[in-house]
Amino acid sequence: MTNKIPQKFFTHSERKWLDIEASDNEDQQKNEIESNKNTLREILLSALQVPNLVVLSGSGTSLGKVGAPSMWDIWNYAVNENPDTAIDPRNKSAKADAVINKIKFDKSTEEKDGSG
């Protein structure tokens, strides 16, 4: 006999673990499980409703023959008012600078590579 791991999730609003899988066929437990699944669905859907979210991630595969922008190019366009200039110092937009300060981004990482 294999021991099945119960499927649960933790909800911060209720501060407890909720089951999303019934251990038997009782109607009351089925209703509770369905309610818990709906709660989980709502939590996951609300997590997707974040305005102005940008995720910069990559493995470098776009740098080959594909010719896609590098992570640095994407960062440059997302943050700077003048991203395309190779000669002039870059000027961070006020909005980008506010976000960078709010999330406490380590600006020294940008300055170390000579781009700050």
C-alpha positions in Angstrom: 0.0 0.0 0.0 1.4 3.4 -1.0 1.0 6.4 1.2 -0.6 9.2 -0.8 0.5 12.7 0.1 -2.5 14.9 0.7 -2.9 17.9 -1.6 -3.2 21.1 0.3 -2.4 24.8 0.1 -1.8 27.5 2.7 -4.0 30.6 2.6 -2.6 33.7 4.3 -6.1 35.2 4.7 -7.4 32.3 6.7 -3.9 31.4 8.1 -4.4 27.7 7.7 -3.9 24.8 5.3 -6.9 23.8 3.1 -7.5 20.4 1.5 -8.0 20.3 -2.3 -8.4 16.5 -2.4 -11.0 14.4 -0.5 -10.0 11.5 1.6 -13.4 9.8 1.3 -16.7 10.3 -0.4 -18.7 12.3 2.1 -20.9 15.0 0.5 -20.0 17.6 3.1 -16.3 17.0 2.5 -16.9 17.2 -1.3 -18.5 20.6 -0.9 -15.6 21.8 1.3 -13.0 20.6 -1.2 -14.8 22.3 -4.1 -14.9 25.5 -2.1 -11.2 25.2 -1.3 -10.4 24.6 -5.0 -12.4 27.8 -5.9 -10.4 29.7 -3.3 -7.1 28.4 -4.8 -8.3 29.4 -8.3 -9.1 32.9 -7.1 -5.7 33.3 -5.4 -3.9 32.1 -8.6 -6.0 34.3 -10.9 -5.5 37.4 -8.7 -1.7 36.8 -8.8 -1.9 37.1 -12.6 -3.6 40.5 -12.4 -0.5 42.6 -11.7 -0.5 45.7 -13.9 2.8 46.7 -15.5 4.7 43.6 -14.7 7.8 42.9 -16.7 9.8 39.7 -16.3 13.3 39.7 -17.7 14.6 36.2 -17.9 16.8 34.4 -20.4 19.4 31.7 -20.9 21.3 33.3 -23.8 19.7 31.2 -26.5 18.6 34.3 -28.4 22.2 35.5 -28.9 23.0 32.9 -31.5 21.9 33.0 -35.1 18.4 34.1 -34.0 19.7 37.7 -33.5 17.2 38.5 -30.8 18.0 41.2 -28.2 20.2 40.2 -25.3 19.0 40.6 -21.7 21.1 43.8 -21.5 19.4 45.2 -24.6 16.0 44.5 -23.0 17.0 46.1 -19.7 18.4 49.1 -21.6 15.1 49.7 -23.5 13.0 49.1 -20.4 14.9 51.5 -18.1 16.5 54.2 -20.1 15.1 57.3 -21.9 17.9 57.1 -24.5 18.5 53.3 -24.9 19.8 53.3 -28.4 22.8 55.7 -28.1 26.2 54.0 -28.0 28.0 57.3 -27.3 25.9 59.4 -24.9 25.6 58.3 -21.3 22.3 56.6 -20.7 19.6 58.5 -18.8 17.3 56.4 -16.7 13.6 57.4 -16.9 12.1 58.8 -13.7 9.6 56.0 -13.5 12.3 53.3 -13.9 14.5 55.0 -11.3 11.6 55.1 -8.9 10.9 51.4 -9.3 14.6 50.6 -9.0 14.8 52.5 -5.7 11.6 51.0 -4.4 12.7 47.4 -5.0 16.2 48.3 -3.7 18.0 47.1 -6.8 21.7 46.9 -6.3 22.8 49.7 -8.6 26.5 48.8 -8.2 25.9 45.8 -10.5 25.2 48.2 -13.3 28.0 50.5 -12.4 30.6 47.7 -12.3 30.1 46.9 -15.9 30.8 50.5 -17.0 27.2 51.1 -18.0 26.0 53.2 -15.0 
